[in-house]
Amino acid sequence: MASIKRIIECVPNFSEGRDMGVIKQITSEIESTDGVRLLDVDPGEATNRTVVTFVGEPEAVVEAAFKAVRKAGELIDMRQHHGAHPRIGATDVLPLVPVSGITLEECAELARGLAERIAAELRIPCYCYEAAALRPGRANLAVCRKGEYEAIAERLGDEAERPDFGYRPYDDDMARTGCTVVGARDFLIAVNFNLNTTSTRRANAVAFDVREKGRPERTGNPITGPIVRDAEGNPVMRPGTLKCTKAIGWFIKEYGIAQVSMNITNVNVTPLHVAFEEVCRCAEARGLRVTGTEIVGLVPEHSLIDAGKHFLKKQHRSCGIPKGDILNIAVKSLGLDDLKPFVPEEKVIEYLLAAGENHEGRLTAMTVEGFADETLRESPAPGGGSVSAYMGALGAALGTMVANLSAHKPGWDDRWEEFGVWAAKGVEIETELLRLVDEDTEAFNRIMAAFSMPKATDEDKKLRSEAIQRATLFAAQVPLETMKASSKVFELCRAMVEQGNPNSVSDAGVGALAARAAVMGAGLNVKINAASLKDKGVADGLVAEADRLMAEACGAEAAILEMVNKVINKD
């Protein structure tokens, strides 16, 4: 089995959000690095800050990050910087985030090495935070950035406050570049909740209500009363309601509103939609209203899908619908298009990564007409295997349609969840079968590639023969997977005939017909490929399983059609 490719994400925040020429020079350093893909550049005028996101293999990302820090240090003079967001340097914060094939601990080691290199070669002092923290208490970014840029000179005089790498007396170079905070963390969502107020004070009140840190306890007046302190003199904090969140309130001049600006550091603990609803609740308690949400940088797809499903369930609606429809519900429910259009292809990390892949020739990306035209051409692929998988997907889609119609049928409101469960199962089956549409053509392509291998020597012939057998086995296994997936459609269609909207019973029947055709067609492909296998034991096993599935499919189809006809002919 092929190993998972090692991919990390880097999300540096540069203290420049107004001069696009400066921003472009910094991002050009990233783009010039082989093995790195720039995903997003999100400047903010009021914050005077740009959040950049890029991904790639670890070594390439670390190199790109170093080059970007170097360029930012050359172009940004912190002595002239003013903005609404906390900051400590030209490159304010520089986190590395594991995406695939690498652990958070490995990213932490990379971050410490990067911080040491920045300090040594660029003479920019660095603090290490989150998983890369080298000192107790410095995991929290706010601790590393305490007092912000203006406090750097004072902090250098305190040994406990000195940076982890690059300590030296305060000088003109440091005054110009400031410091940088380098770290490693899990995926973080930076989100601003828009309020129908211009009051920073009230936005801060909501932020303190929800953020994990909360607010200091006070005696007497809750705003101006003396802060309660513990035996060591530290403020006693009253925690907020949302774990794994950091938040402040601010006023954004370009929008003319105040916002609760939040970082969700663990979306598994506090999902995006949970944070949104809690901010809404706390805002309403203070006479405010959340008018929408602004995602800063990128968001993982599952956060929006989970949000869409949450709001659908609140409406007693089925979640067994196309992913794009669920995403649209999330956008509208969270108000992601409140301030400007929300374009998923530009904000969802998986979609940006997919946009860089080569989708040429993918059957599932074609129109219905294009798929049919591609099939009728003289080329042997796509053939019966891909068409069988597509028929199975259509069968699953029809069964799911009946489930969704039943979930939304007037008078059946108390059954929406029952049918929603069936619809969700149908979507899973359809998704698997659509994947197999292209997988079957890929199996054929592997066989053609094996046959095209050289055969000049005995060794060539041996390697070629082995490759042909491996490809042929794969070409038999893929349609067998199609048979198994298509067989799941019968349970769905049977349930919809028995329990679903009787006005749509014929659709469930057609779904069963399509599923049987898919199983029978894929079975033929199993058999024709198994016949070319030299290992007859393996071949006989594949054929036997295919025969069993084909017989079961014929029986299931006949039973479902009998039920369909009874419903249709019922007086």
TORZAPA-276024 format. One record per residue: x, y, z of N, C-alpha, C in turn. Coordinates in steps of 0.1 Angstrom, whole numbers, plus 5000, padded with zeros to 4 digits. Layout:
TORZAPA-276024
XYZXYZXYZ;...
end
This chain:
TORZAPA-276024
500849885000500050005000500950125000;500550224992501350354991501250425004;502450485008502350565020501650705018;501150755029500450885028501450995026;501151085017502051195014502051285026;503251335029503451425041503151565036;502151625042501751755038501451835051;502051965051501752055062501252185056;500552255065500052385061500752495070;501052605064501652715071500652845070;500452905081499453025080500153145087;501153205080501753325086500853445086;500953535096500253655096501253775095;501253845085502153955083501554095086;502254175092501754305097501754415086;501054375076500754465065499454425058;498454505057497154465051496654575041;497454675039497054785030497854805017;499054775018499954795006500054664999;499254644988499254514981500554484974;501354594971502654574965503554494975;503554534987504354474997503954324999;502554315000502054175002502454084991;502354134978502654054967504154014967;505054104971506454064972506753954981;505953954993506153845003505553714997;504353724992503753594987504553544975;505253624967506053584956507153494961;507753524972508753434978508253294981;506953294985506353164988506153084975;505553154965505253094952506453044945;507653104947508853074940509452944946;508952894956509552774963508852644957;509752564951509252434946508552354956;507452284953506752194962505852264971;505552384969504652464978503452524969;502252524975501152584968500552684976;500452804971499852924978498352904977;497652894988496152874988495352994989;495753084998494953205002495753315007;495353435003495953565008494753655012;494653685025493553755030493953875038;494053995031494454115037493254185044;493554255055492554335062493054475064;492254565059492654715060492654765074;491554735081491454785095492454725104;492654595103493654525111495154555106;495254595094496554615088497454495089;496854385084497354255086496954165075;497754075071497453975060497653835065;496653755063496753615067497053535054;498153465053498553385041498453235045;497953165035497953015037498552945026;499552855029500152775018500452635024;500552535014500752395018501752335010;502252215014503252145007503952045016;504951975010505751885018506551965029;506851905040507351985052508552065049;509552005042510852075040510652195031;509752185021509452295012508752405019;507752365027506952465034507852545044;508752475051509652545060510552645053;511052605041511952695033511152815028;509952795023509052905019508752995030;508552945042508253025054509453115057;510653055057511853135060511953255050;511853225037511953325027510953435029;509753395032508653495034508953585046;509453525057509853605069510953705066;511953655058513053735054512553865046;511653835036511153945028510354045036;509453985045508654075054509554165062;510654105067511554185076512254295068;512454275055513054375046512054495043;510754455042509854555036508954625047;508654555058507754615068508554675079;508254805082508854875093507854885104;508054815115507054815126506954945133;507955025132507855165138506755245132;506355205120505255285113503955205113;503855095120502655015119501655045129;500355055124499255075133498054995127;497354925136496254835132495454795144;494254735141493354695151493754565158;494554485152494854345157496154345165;496254275176497454255183498554205174;499854255176500954215168502254245175;503354165172504654185178505754205168;505454175155506554185146506054195131;506954215122506654215108505954085103;506553975107505853845107505453825121;504153835124503653835137503653695143;502953605136502853465140503053375129;503653255131504053165120503753025125;502552975123502252835128502452735116;502852615120502852505111501752405115;501052355106499852275109499852145102;499852025109499851895102498551875094;498651835081497551805073497451655070;498551595066498451445064499851385064;499951265069501251195070502251245079;501851335088502851395098502151425111;502851415122502151445135502351585139;501651625149501751755155503151775161;503651665168504951665174506051685164;505951625152506951645142506851785137;505651845136505551985132506252075142;506052045155506652125166508152125164;508752015161510252005159510652095147;509852085136510152175125510052315129;509052355137508852495141510052545149;510552465158511652505167512852525158;513052435149514252455140514152575131;512952605127512652725118512952855127;512452855139512652965148514052995150;514852885153516252905155516952955143;516552915131517152955119516853105116;515653145118515153285116516053375126;516153335138516953415148518453425144;518953315139520453305136520753385123;519953355113520253415100519653545097;518553575102517853705100517953795111;518353755123518553835135517153885139;516153805138514753835143514553745154;514353795166514153715178512853635177;512753515182511653435180511153375194;509853375196509253295206508653175200;508553065208507852945203506652915211;505552885204504252875211503452745207;502352725214501552605212502352485213;502252385204502952255206504452275206;504952385200506452405199506952475211;506152515221506552595232507752525240;508752605243509952555250509952595265;509052685269508952725283507452705288;507352675301505952665306505252795305;503952785301503152905299503152965285;504152935278504252995264503452925253;502752825257501952765247500852865242;500452955251499453055248500053165240;499553195228500053295219500053435226;498953465234498853595241499953615250;500453505257501653515266502853555258;503053495247504253525239504253665233;502953715231502853845225502453955235;502653925248502254015259502854155257;501954255257502454395256502654435241;502554335232502754355218504054415214;504154475203505354525197505954635207;505054715212505554835220506254785233;506054665237506654615250507954535248;508454525236509554435233510854485241;511154615240512354665247512254635262;511154655268510954635282511154485286;510554405278510554255281511954205280;512754255271514154205270514954225282;514554325291515254345303514854245314;513854165312513454065321513753925316;514653855323515153725318513953635315;512953635323511753545321510953575309;511153695304510353745292511153735279;512353695279513153705268512753595257;513053615245512653525234513353395236;512853285229513453155230514753145222;514753225211515953225202516153375198;517453405197517853535192517853645202;518053615215518053725224519253815222;519153945223520254045223519654175227;520454275231519954405235519154465224;518154545227517254605218518054705209;517854695196518554785187517654825175;518254905166517454955155516854845146;517654745144517154635135515854565142;515954545155514854485162513654585162;513954715163512854805163512054805150;512854775139512254775126511454645123;511954525127511354405124510454345135;510754395148510054335159510454185161;509554105167509853965170508853885162;509053755162508153665155507853545164;506553505164506153385172505953265163;506753165165506753045156506152925164;505352855158504752735166504152635157;503552535163502852425157501552405164;500452395156499152375162498252295153;497152245158496152185150495452285142;494652235133493852335124493052425132;493252555130492552665137491552735127;490452765132489552855124489452995130;489853085122489753225126488453285121;487653335129486253375125485853495133;485253585126484653705132483153705131;482453735142481053735143480553885142;479853915132479454055130478254095139;478354205145477254255155476554375149;475354395153474654515149474854635159;476154655161476554765170477854825165;478154935170479554995167480354995180;479854945191480454945204481454835206;482754875207483754775210483554725224;483154805233482954765247481954655248;480854665240479754565241480254435233;481054455223481554335216482554265225;483354335232484254275242483454195253;482354255257481554185267481054055263;480654045250480253915244481453825243;482553875238483753795237484153735250;484053815261484453765274483453665280;482153675275481153575279481453435274;482053435262482153305255483553245255;484553325255485953275254486353185266;487153085264487452995274488053065286;488953165284489553235295488553315303;487553365297486553435304486953575308;486553615320486853755325487153745340;487853855345488153855359486953865368;486953795379485853815389486053955396;484954025398485054155405484054155417;484454235426483454255437482754385435;481454385439480654505437480254525422;480654635416480254665402480954565393;480254495384480854395376481754445365;481754585363482654645353483754715359;483454795370484554885376484954835390;484254735395484654685408486054625409;486654625421487954565423488054415418;489154385412489354245407489654155419;489054045419489253945429490653875426;491453855436492753795433493053675443;493853585438494153465446495253495456;495753395463496753405473498053465467;498253425454499553475448499353615441;498153665442497853795436497453795422;497253675417496753665403495253685402;494653745391493253765390492553625390;491453615397490553505397489653515384;489753415375488953435363487653355364;486653405358485353335356485353285342;485453155339485553105326484353135317;484653145304483553165294482953025291;481953025282481152905279481752815268;482752865261483252785249484652745251;484852615252486252555254486952575241;488252585242489252595230488852715221;488552825228488352945220489053065227;489553155218490053285222489253395215;488953505222488153605216488353735222;488153835213488153975217487154055209;486754165213485854255205486554375200;486154415188486754525181485854595172;486154715168485354785158486154785144;485454755134486054755120485454865112;486354965110485955085103485455065089;486154975082485754955068484354895067;483854825077482454765077481554855085;482054935094481155015102480454945113;481054835117480454745128481454695137;481054655149481854585158481754435156;482854365159482854215158483354145170;482954025172483653935181484553855173;485853875175486953815167487353685175;487253575169487553445177488453355169;489353285177490053175172489553045178;489052955170488652825175489852725174;490452695185491752615184491452465183;490252415185489952275184488552265180;488252245167486952235162486252105166;486952015171486251885175485651915189;486152005197485652035210484552145208;484852245201483852355198483752375183;482752305177482552325162482052465159;482252505147481952645142480552675145;479552585142478152625144477852635159;478552565168478252575182478752715187;479952755182480452885185479452995181;478952985168478053085163476753095171;476252985175474952985182475153045197;476353015202476553065216476853215216;477553255206477753405204476453475202;475553415194474253465191473453475205;473553375213472753365225473253475235;474553485236475153585245474953725240;475053745227474753875221473353925224;472353825222470953865224470753895239;471353825248471253855262471654005265;472554055257473054195259472354295249;471254255243470554345235471054355221;471954265217472654275204472154155195;472554165183472254055173473454035164;473653905162474753865153474153865139;474753945130474153965116474853875106;475953815110476653725100477953685106;478753615097479953555101481053585090;482253605094483353625085484453535088;484753445078485853345079487153415075;488153425083489453475080490353365076;490953365064491753255059490853145054;491153025058490452905052489752825063;488852745058488052665067487952525062;488052415070487952275065486452255061;486352165051484952145046484052085056;484551995065483751925074483052025084;483752135087483152235096481852295090;481852325077480652375071479652275069;480052145065479052045063478352015077;479152005088478551985101477652095104;477952215101477052325104475752315096;475952285083474752275074473852165080;474352055084473551945089472851985102;473552055110473052105123471752195120;471852285111470752375108469652295101;469952205093468852125087468152045097;468851985107468151915117467252005126;467752125128466852215135465552245128;465652245115464452265106463652135104;464052025110463451895108463451855093;464651875088464851845073465951735072;465851655062466751545059468151605055;469151535060470551575057471051485045;470251395040470651315029470451385016;471151495014471051575002472451594996;472551644984473951674979474751764988;476051744988476951814996476851964994;476652004981476552144978475352214984;474252134985473052194991473252215006;473952115012474252125027475152255029;476152265020477052375021476352515020;475352515011474552645009473752675022;473152575028472452595041473452655051;474652605052475652655062475952795059;476152835046476452965043475353065047;474153025044473053115047472753125062;472853005069472553005083473553075091;474853065088475953135095476053275090;475353315079475553455074476953475069;477553375062478853395057478953495045;477853525039477853625028477253755033;477353785046476853905052477654025047;478954025047479754135043480254135029;480454015023480854005009480553855005;480453834992480053694988481053594993;480553484997481353375002481453274991;482753254986482953164975483653034981;482952924982483652804988484852764981;484952774968486152734960487452824965;487152934971488253014975488553014990;487552954998487652955013487752825019;487452715012487452585018488752515014;489552465023490852425020490852305011;489952205012489952095004489652134989;488752234987488452274973489652344967;490352414974491552484969492652374965;492752274973493752174970493252094958;491952064957491451994946491552074933;491552204934491652284922492952274915;493952234923495352224917495552084911;494651994913494751864907494351854893;494751754886494351734872493151644871;491951704868490751634867490351594853;491351614844491051584830490751434828;489651404821489351264819488451204829;488151274840487351214850485851204845;485351084845483951064840482951134848;483051134861482051194870482051344869;483051404863483151554861482351594848;481951494840481351514827479851544829;479251604819477751614818477251484815;475951464817475251334813475451304799;475251414790475451394776476951364773;477851424780479251404777479651264781;479151214792479451074796478950974785;477650994781477150904771477950914758;478351034754479151044741480450984743;481050994754482350934757482250784756;481150724761480950584761480750534747;480050604738479750544725480950554715;481950624719483150634710483850494709;484750484699485350354696486350314707;486750404715487750364726487050274736;487750174741487150074750486850114764;487250234768486950284781486350424780;485350464787484650384797483850274791;483650164798482950054793481850004803;481549874802480449824810480649844825;481849834830482049844844481749984849;482150084842481850224846480350254845;479750204834478350224832477550154843;477950034847477349964858477350044871;478550094874478650174886477750294886;477650354874476850474873475350434875;474950324869473550274871473250254886;474250194893474050174907473850304914;474650404910474550544917473250604914;472650584902471350634899470250564907;470450434909469550354917469550414932;470750434937470850494951470150634951;470450714941469850844940468350844940;467750744933466250734932465750694946;466350594952465850564966465950674976;467050754975467250864983466250974981;465950994968464951094965463551064972;463150934971461950894978462050924993;463150894999463350915013463151065016;463751155008463651295010462251345008;461551294998460151334996459351295007;459551175013458851125024459151205037;460351245039460751325050460051465050;459751515038459151645037457651635034;457051525034455651505031454751565041;453751655038452851715047452151605055;452051625068451351525076452351415082;453551415076454451315081455651385089;455351495094456451575101457151505112;456451415119457051345130457951225125;458051205112458851095106460051155099;460351285100461451335092462851275095;463051245108464351185112464451045107;463350965107463350825102463750825087;463150915079463550915065464850985062;465251075071466551135070467651035071;467450945080468550835082468650755069;467550725063467550645051468250725040;467950855039468450945029470050955030;470450965043471950975045472650845041;471950725043472550605038472650605023;471550655017471550655002472650744997;472950855003474050944998475350874999;475550795010476850725012477050625001;475950554997476050454987476350524973;475550624970475750704958477250754957;477750804968479150854967480150744964;479950634970480850514968480750474953;479550464948479450414934479950514924;479850644927480450744918481950734918;482550704929483950684929484350564921;483550464921483850344914483650364898;482850464894482750494880484150524874;484950604881486250634876487250534879;487050464891487950354895487950244884;486850214878486750104869487550144856;487450264852488250304840489750304843;490050344856491450344860491950194860;491150104863491549964863491849914849;491049964839491349924825492649994821;492850114825494050184821495350114826;495150054838496349984844496649864835;495649794830495849684822496649724809;496149834803496749884791498249924793;498449984805499850024808500749904810;500149794816500949674818501349604805;500349604796500549544782501549624774;501749754777502649834769504049824775;504349754785505649744791506549664781;507849694782508849634772508849474774;509249404764509349254765510549214756;511549284757512749254748513549144754;513549134768514349034774513448944783;514048834787513248744796512848814809;513748894814513448964826512249064823;512349134812511249224808509949144807;509949034801508748954799508148914813;509048874822508648834835507948944843;508649064842508049184849506749224843;506649214829505449254822504349154826;504649024826503548924829503048944843;503948974853503548994867502649124868;503049224860502249354861500849334855;500749254844499449224838498549154847;499149054855498348974864497849064876;498749154881498249244891497149334886;497349394874496349484869495049404866;495149284861493949204858493149174871;493849144882493249114895492549244900;493149354898492549474902491249504894;491349474881490249494872489049404875;489349294882488249204886487649244900;488549304908488149344922487249464922;487549564913486849684912485349664909;484949584899483549564896482949474907;483649394914483149324926482749424937;483549524938483149634948481849704943;481749724930480549784925479349694928;479449564926478349474929477949484944;478949494953478649494967477949634971;478449734965477849874968476449884962;476249834950474949834943473949744951;474349644957473449554964472849624976;473549724981473049794993471749884989;471649904976470549994971469149914974;469149784973467949714975467249734988;468049734999467549765012466849895013;467549995007466950135007465650134999;465650074987464450084978463350004984;463649894990462549814997461949895008;462749955016462250035027461350145022;461750205011460950325006459650275000;459650154994458350094989457450065001;457950005012457149965023456750085032;457650185033457350285043457250425037;457750445025457850585020456550635013;456750755008455550815001455050734990;453750684991453250594981453150654967;453150784966453050854953454450844946;455450804953456750784946457250644946;456350554948456650414948457350364935;456850414924457450374911458950414910;459250524916460650574916461550474924;461050424935461850324943461950194934;460850164927460950044918462050064907;462050174901463150204891464550194897;464550244910465850234917466350094918;465350004921465749854922466149804909;465449844898465749794885467249834881;467549964884468850014881469949934890;469649904902470549834911470849694905;469749624901469949494896470849504883;470549594874471349604862472849634866;473049714876474349744880475149624885;474449544893475049414899475349324887;474349304878474549204868475649254858;475649374855476649434846478049424852;478149464864479449454871479949304872;478949214874479249074875479949024863;479449064851480049024838481449064838;481749184843483149244842484049164852;483449124863484249034872484648904865;483748844858483948714852484948724840;484848824832485648834820487148864824;487348944835488648964840489248844847;488348784855488848664863489348554853;488748544842489048444832490548454827;491148574829492548594824493548574835;493048544847493948524859494548384858;495848374861496548244861496248174874;496048244884495748174897494248144897;493948014894492547974892491847964905;492547944916491847944929491248084932;492048184929491648324931490448354922;490648314909489648344899488348274902;488348154907487148084910486448144922;487248194932486648264943485948394939;486548464930485848594925484548564918;484648454909483448424901482348374911;482648294920481648234929480948354937;481748444942481148564949480248644940;480748664927479948734918478548664915;478648534913477448454910476448474922;476948464934476048474946475348614946;476148724944475548854944474548874933;474848814921473948824910472548754913;472648634919471448564922470648644933;471348694943470648774953470048894947;470648964938470149084931468849054924;468848944917467648904909466448874919;466748814930465648784940465148914946;466149004950465749134956464849214947;465349224934464549304924463149244923;463049114921461749054919460749084931;461349074943460449094955460049244956;460949334953460549474953459549514943;459749464930458749494920457449434923;457349324929456049264933455349364943;456149414953455549514962455149634955;455949684946455649804939454249794932;454149684925452849664917451649644926;451849594938450749584947450249724952;451249814954450949944958450250024947;450850004935450250074923448850024920;448549894921447249834918446249834929;446749894940445849894952444549974949;443449924953442150004951442150124960;
end
